[in-house]
Amino acid sequence: MKKRTYIWRIAIVAILCMLLISQPLLAEQAPAEDQKPETVYTDWTGDSTTYVPVASNGGKTLSFCEDEMLFRVEEVVEAAAEGETPAGRVWYSAMTPETYSELEDSSRIWRAYMKSLLAITYAGRTEARGNFIKAYSASDDATIVVKSGDNALRFDVEFPDVNIALALEITLEDGNLVARVPADSIREDGEYVLLTVEPLPFFGAVAKETTTDGYLVYPDGCGAISYFDRVDDKSAYALPIELDIYGTRNLEKTVEDGAGTAMLPIFGIKNADTAVLAAITDGEENAKIVATTALETSAVPIHHSNFELWYRSEYRIYLSAASTASNSVVKKENFGVKYDPQLQAEDREVTYFLLTDDDANYSGMANAYRDYLLENGLLNKDSAASSDLFLTLFMGAEKEDAMVNAYVPMTTYEQAQEICKTLLDGGIQDLDVMLRGWSKGGYGIYPQSNKLEKQLGGKKAMKALNKFVGENEGLSVSLENELLFTGKGNDIAVKGTNVPISDLMNETFLLTPAFLEKRVQKLGKKVSRFDNLSTAASTLGRIIYPDYDKKTVSNRFQTVETFKEVADNHDFAAIQGGNQYVLATANHLYDMPAGSSLQQMTDDTIPWYYMIVSGNLTYSITAGNRTGDLQVLKLRWIEYGATPTFELTANRSLDLYGTTYNNLFSSEFTQWKDRLIEISNEFNTALSKVKGQSIVKHESVGDEQICVTYENGYRIVLNYANEAFAFEGATVEAENYVVLAPAN
């Protein structure tokens, strides 16, 4: 019996060994379904004088001409009738004499730039002044080896004079153009290093001479647009729009507001009946959007937008403390810019969605990008978020006294419960309340305490609030937690010079991303004792930053991965800011922009961002008690699909004078109660047909009139003018709106 058992054991071990040995072989033979097989490239052998088809799908064909070093994407159309020309649209990889008649007459540098498949910037390895040099793939200083693969092109570009090389891979996927820069293709063998890459810098560009029917659209704030037919009305000194994605790269300004940054890695170009939506679909954390319109003073009269992909971080360095003037020493700030010696060698990818006819506008772009986000699990389509009102209750803050800091309670936990009861009794069915400054010391104490404030009622009052929330199904109460701002300590992020990242006064610092999960867990322990309360994440969706500390090092890519992991691990009821990396798990976005920065190049603000995320999660913009015209703001909430929002206190706002939060001028709940109930109930009834629906079209139908169309066909016409407006048989009163049912 023992011998038989021994034999069976040997057999089992042998079988297990065979299985283990066979696993790698099986893995090699059958790659995962979601893993794309690697494309095998060979040297280009096609005809060099004409456009040779490379790929065809999604109603488009990709072709390449070696002599011109250009590729193009053509719309597949039915054969034209005898004597007629096919009406298919064409998108070129760069400018051509057909798309810009003065191309060959332009300066050597601009001609090379406009004809290039990619442009790079580079600098010396020891550069300390921030100087860099730009080079173009179409210049005489570059060499290109063309290769082809299965439905793909590859351009191996080398700049021999500086020993820098990289590749650009082009494919056609579902009728969209995809450009990739593989990390393993980058080579730096000399005294120069790669800083940035601009893939296809003039793809979709439009020469001023060809049309005035079009515009540039970019994610400045909630969205901004620059029309071609208004270009001559702009200031001659209007500058291009430059938007760092997910937060500024300037670490001196990281702690300040997020103006001049983009929450989504996209831009769009409309050209008559065609349009291009460009989106970074891999590696957007280290990139910038640049949009340029064709002004009278422009070097070339071309409307164009492009991405700058960064491959190195840069940081400010201190060069010297003083300079000598005659016989005295004069203090003088002297700073330089140092480039990180470490190449951030992640794969980068840009997808160009090619749109035509009724989709060739910013609405079509928004719909295409929403579909992309949903298909790739980047937008929370399973969010159960539904709200008639998002109310922030400010709880308390410290007042700086001559002798000691005194705490000023503005809304106690008991008062918060009373306010919630009043609103629920008033008929509000879905009420989201966020408590700001709820912990010990109140708002602005960094790092935030995880203890309750006794002057707000302590544990007993919070337990009562928790019980009340559990007894009311339509009520959600969250505690806002500041996750990224902190005080001095060993857990702060530092710049490349080992100096902390802070505000200008060196009072507020940023937490190293490596400690974020630990902080969230620590703050969450207190909240977890109150099972009916949830948490809100301040700042998490607003900025990203690197950390150069050797023990906790994190580049921008790694920081985003950390933020995404934290958002995924903790079901936040609300997140401040709407950077794309939080959209997969977000329920509600708050403190969102109501406009754009309105730089001189911009003609108008549009709700581009909100069109993309609408119908999948809720969001709130300007608080109703922070505006001078609530009726106009109400129309803006409706136009943007935003949830009505207010920031209030139980006590009078005058009590905040002298505290760290003295920007609420009218916040006493008793003064706003009736208006809150009125607006919330109005939204719940009049707009019930579009609740949870995506905005599929946004258009101007008059000088001060907007029409918003939802996916179920319902339309809302808004009239911002001071007189009535007639639209399709309906009358829209001054500063009002009407909801129109779908046409039969």
Secondary structure in CASP SS format (residue, H / E / C, confidence):
PFRMAT SS
TARGET T0000
AUTHOR 0000-0000-0000
METHOD secondary structure of the structure
MODEL  1
M C 1.00
K H 1.00
K H 1.00
R H 1.00
T H 1.00
Y H 1.00
I H 1.00
W H 1.00
R H 1.00
I H 1.00
A H 1.00
I H 1.00
V H 1.00
A H 1.00
I H 1.00
L H 1.00
C H 1.00
M H 1.00
L H 1.00
L H 1.00
I H 1.00
S H 1.00
Q H 1.00
P H 1.00
L H 1.00
L H 1.00
A H 1.00
E H 1.00
Q H 1.00
A C 1.00
P C 1.00
A C 1.00
E C 1.00
D C 1.00
Q C 1.00
K C 1.00
P C 1.00
E C 1.00
T C 1.00
V C 1.00
Y C 1.00
T E 1.00
D E 1.00
W C 1.00
T C 1.00
G C 1.00
D C 1.00
S C 1.00
T C 1.00
T C 1.00
Y C 1.00
V E 1.00
P E 1.00
V E 1.00
A E 1.00
S E 1.00
N E 1.00
G C 1.00
G C 1.00
K E 1.00
T E 1.00
L E 1.00
S E 1.00
F E 1.00
C E 1.00
E C 1.00
D C 1.00
E C 1.00
M C 1.00
L E 1.00
F E 1.00
R E 1.00
V E 1.00
E E 1.00
E E 1.00
V C 1.00
V C 1.00
E C 1.00
A C 1.00
A C 1.00
A C 1.00
E C 1.00
G C 1.00
E C 1.00
T C 1.00
P C 1.00
A C 1.00
G C 1.00
R C 1.00
V E 1.00
W E 1.00
Y E 1.00
S C 1.00
A C 1.00
M C 1.00
T C 1.00
P C 1.00
E C 1.00
T C 1.00
Y C 1.00
S C 1.00
E C 1.00
L H 1.00
E H 1.00
D H 1.00
S C 1.00
S C 1.00
R H 1.00
I H 1.00
W H 1.00
R H 1.00
A H 1.00
Y H 1.00
M H 1.00
K C 1.00
S C 1.00
L C 1.00
L E 1.00
A E 1.00
I E 1.00
T E 1.00
Y E 1.00
A E 1.00
G E 1.00
R C 1.00
T C 1.00
E C 1.00
A C 1.00
R E 1.00
G C 1.00
N C 1.00
F C 1.00
I E 1.00
K E 1.00
A E 1.00
Y E 1.00
S C 1.00
A C 1.00
S C 1.00
D C 1.00
D C 1.00
A C 1.00
T E 1.00
I E 1.00
V E 1.00
V E 1.00
K E 1.00
S E 1.00
G E 1.00
D C 1.00
N C 1.00
A E 1.00
L E 1.00
R E 1.00
F E 1.00
D E 1.00
V E 1.00
E E 1.00
F E 1.00
P C 1.00
D C 1.00
V C 1.00
N C 1.00
I E 1.00
A E 1.00
L E 1.00
A E 1.00
L E 1.00
E E 1.00
I E 1.00
T E 1.00
L E 1.00
E E 1.00
D C 1.00
G C 1.00
N E 1.00
L E 1.00
V E 1.00
A E 1.00
R E 1.00
V E 1.00
P C 1.00
A H 1.00
D H 1.00
S H 1.00
I C 1.00
R E 1.00
E E 1.00
D C 1.00
G C 1.00
E C 1.00
Y E 1.00
V E 1.00
L E 1.00
L E 1.00
T E 1.00
V E 1.00
E E 1.00
P E 1.00
L C 1.00
P C 1.00
F C 1.00
F C 1.00
G C 1.00
A C 1.00
V E 1.00
A E 1.00
K C 1.00
E C 1.00
T C 1.00
T C 1.00
T C 1.00
D C 1.00
G E 1.00
Y E 1.00
L E 1.00
V E 1.00
Y E 1.00
P C 1.00
D E 1.00
G C 1.00
C C 1.00
G C 1.00
A E 1.00
I E 1.00
S E 1.00
Y E 1.00
F H 1.00
D H 1.00
R H 1.00
V H 1.00
D H 1.00
D H 1.00
K C 1.00
S C 1.00
A C 1.00
Y C 1.00
A C 1.00
L C 1.00
P C 1.00
I E 1.00
E E 1.00
L E 1.00
D E 1.00
I E 1.00
Y C 1.00
G C 1.00
T C 1.00
R C 1.00
N C 1.00
L C 1.00
E C 1.00
K C 1.00
T C 1.00
V C 1.00
E C 1.00
D C 1.00
G C 1.00
A C 1.00
G C 1.00
T E 1.00
A E 1.00
M C 1.00
L C 1.00
P C 1.00
I E 1.00
F E 1.00
G E 1.00
I E 1.00
K E 1.00
N E 1.00
A C 1.00
D C 1.00
T E 1.00
A E 1.00
V E 1.00
L E 1.00
A E 1.00
A E 1.00
I E 1.00
T E 1.00
D E 1.00
G C 1.00
E H 1.00
E H 1.00
N H 1.00
A E 1.00
K E 1.00
I E 1.00
V E 1.00
A E 1.00
T E 1.00
T C 1.00
A C 1.00
L C 1.00
E C 1.00
T C 1.00
S C 1.00
A C 1.00
V C 1.00
P C 1.00
I E 1.00
H E 1.00
H E 1.00
S E 1.00
N E 1.00
F E 1.00
E E 1.00
L E 1.00
W E 1.00
Y C 1.00
R C 1.00
S C 1.00
E E 1.00
Y E 1.00
R E 1.00
I E 1.00
Y E 1.00
L E 1.00
S E 1.00
A E 1.00
A E 1.00
S E 1.00
T E 1.00
A E 1.00
S C 1.00
N C 1.00
S E 1.00
V E 1.00
V E 1.00
K E 1.00
K E 1.00
E E 1.00
N E 1.00
F E 1.00
G E 1.00
V E 1.00
K E 1.00
Y E 1.00
D C 1.00
P C 1.00
Q C 1.00
L C 1.00
Q C 1.00
A C 1.00
E C 1.00
D C 1.00
R E 1.00
E E 1.00
V E 1.00
T E 1.00
Y E 1.00
F E 1.00
L E 1.00
L E 1.00
T E 1.00
D H 1.00
D H 1.00
D H 1.00
A C 1.00
N C 1.00
Y H 1.00
S H 1.00
G H 1.00
M H 1.00
A H 1.00
N H 1.00
A H 1.00
Y H 1.00
R H 1.00
D H 1.00
Y H 1.00
L H 1.00
L H 1.00
E H 1.00
N C 1.00
G C 1.00
L C 1.00
L C 1.00
N C 1.00
K C 1.00
D C 1.00
S C 1.00
A C 1.00
A C 1.00
S C 1.00
S C 1.00
D C 1.00
L E 1.00
F E 1.00
L E 1.00
T E 1.00
L E 1.00
F E 1.00
M C 1.00
G E 1.00
A E 1.00
E E 1.00
K E 1.00
E E 1.00
D C 1.00
A C 1.00
M C 1.00
V C 1.00
N E 1.00
A E 1.00
Y E 1.00
V E 1.00
P E 1.00
M C 1.00
T C 1.00
T C 1.00
Y H 1.00
E H 1.00
Q H 1.00
A H 1.00
Q H 1.00
E H 1.00
I H 1.00
C H 1.00
K H 1.00
T H 1.00
L H 1.00
L H 1.00
D H 1.00
G C 1.00
G C 1.00
I C 1.00
Q C 1.00
D C 1.00
L E 1.00
D E 1.00
V E 1.00
M E 1.00
L E 1.00
R E 1.00
G C 1.00
W C 1.00
S E 1.00
K C 1.00
G C 1.00
G C 1.00
Y E 1.00
G C 1.00
I C 1.00
Y C 1.00
P C 1.00
Q C 1.00
S C 1.00
N C 1.00
K C 1.00
L E 1.00
E C 1.00
K H 1.00
Q H 1.00
L H 1.00
G C 1.00
G H 1.00
K H 1.00
K H 1.00
A H 1.00
M H 1.00
K H 1.00
A H 1.00
L H 1.00
N H 1.00
K H 1.00
F H 1.00
V H 1.00
G H 1.00
E C 1.00
N C 1.00
E C 1.00
G C 1.00
L E 1.00
S E 1.00
V E 1.00
S E 1.00
L E 1.00
E E 1.00
N E 1.00
E E 1.00
L C 1.00
L C 1.00
F E 1.00
T E 1.00
G C 1.00
K C 1.00
G C 1.00
N C 1.00
D C 1.00
I E 1.00
A C 1.00
V E 1.00
K C 1.00
G C 1.00
T C 1.00
N C 1.00
V C 1.00
P E 1.00
I C 1.00
S E 1.00
D C 1.00
L C 1.00
M C 1.00
N C 1.00
E C 1.00
T C 1.00
F E 1.00
L E 1.00
L E 1.00
T C 1.00
P H 1.00
A H 1.00
F H 1.00
L H 1.00
E H 1.00
K H 1.00
R H 1.00
V H 1.00
Q H 1.00
K H 1.00
L H 1.00
G H 1.00
K H 1.00
K H 1.00
V H 1.00
S H 1.00
R C 1.00
F C 1.00
D C 1.00
N C 1.00
L C 1.00
S E 1.00
T E 1.00
A E 1.00
A E 1.00
S E 1.00
T C 1.00
L C 1.00
G C 1.00
R C 1.00
I C 1.00
I C 1.00
Y C 1.00
P C 1.00
D E 1.00
Y C 1.00
D C 1.00
K C 1.00
K C 1.00
T C 1.00
V C 1.00
S E 1.00
N C 1.00
R H 1.00
F H 1.00
Q H 1.00
T H 1.00
V H 1.00
E H 1.00
T H 1.00
F H 1.00
K H 1.00
E H 1.00
V H 1.00
A H 1.00
D H 1.00
N H 1.00
H C 1.00
D C 1.00
F C 1.00
A C 1.00
A E 1.00
I E 1.00
Q E 1.00
G C 1.00
G C 1.00
N C 1.00
Q H 1.00
Y H 1.00
V H 1.00
L C 1.00
A C 1.00
T C 1.00
A C 1.00
N C 1.00
H E 1.00
L E 1.00
Y E 1.00
D C 1.00
M C 1.00
P C 1.00
A C 1.00
G C 1.00
S C 1.00
S C 1.00
L C 1.00
Q C 1.00
Q C 1.00
M C 1.00
T C 1.00
D C 1.00
D E 1.00
T E 1.00
I C 1.00
P C 1.00
W H 1.00
Y H 1.00
Y H 1.00
M H 1.00
I H 1.00
V H 1.00
S C 1.00
G C 1.00
N C 1.00
L C 1.00
T E 1.00
Y E 1.00
S C 1.00
I C 1.00
T C 1.00
A C 1.00
G H 1.00
N H 1.00
R H 1.00
T C 1.00
G C 1.00
D C 1.00
L H 1.00
Q H 1.00
V H 1.00
L H 1.00
K H 1.00
L H 1.00
R H 1.00
W H 1.00
I H 1.00
E H 1.00
Y H 1.00
G C 1.00
A C 1.00
T C 1.00
P C 1.00
T E 1.00
F E 1.00
E E 1.00
L E 1.00
T E 1.00
A C 1.00
N C 1.00
R C 1.00
S H 1.00
L H 1.00
D H 1.00
L H 1.00
Y C 1.00
G C 1.00
T E 1.00
T C 1.00
Y C 1.00
N C 1.00
N C 1.00
L C 1.00
F C 1.00
S C 1.00
S C 1.00
E E 1.00
F H 1.00
T H 1.00
Q H 1.00
W H 1.00
K H 1.00
D H 1.00
R H 1.00
L H 1.00
I H 1.00
E H 1.00
I H 1.00
S H 1.00
N H 1.00
E H 1.00
F H 1.00
N H 1.00
T H 1.00
A H 1.00
L C 1.00
S H 1.00
K H 1.00
V H 1.00
K C 1.00
G C 1.00
Q C 1.00
S C 1.00
I E 1.00
V E 1.00
K E 1.00
H E 1.00
E E 1.00
S E 1.00
V E 1.00
G E 1.00
D C 1.00
E C 1.00
Q E 1.00
I E 1.00
C E 1.00
V E 1.00
T E 1.00
Y E 1.00
E C 1.00
N C 1.00
G C 1.00
Y C 1.00
R E 1.00
I E 1.00
V E 1.00
L E 1.00
N E 1.00
Y C 1.00
A C 1.00
N C 1.00
E C 1.00
A C 1.00
F E 1.00
A E 1.00
F E 1.00
E C 1.00
G C 1.00
A E 1.00
T E 1.00
V E 1.00
E C 1.00
A C 1.00
E C 1.00
N E 1.00
Y E 1.00
V E 1.00
V E 1.00
L E 1.00
A C 1.00
P C 1.00
A C 1.00
N C 1.00
END
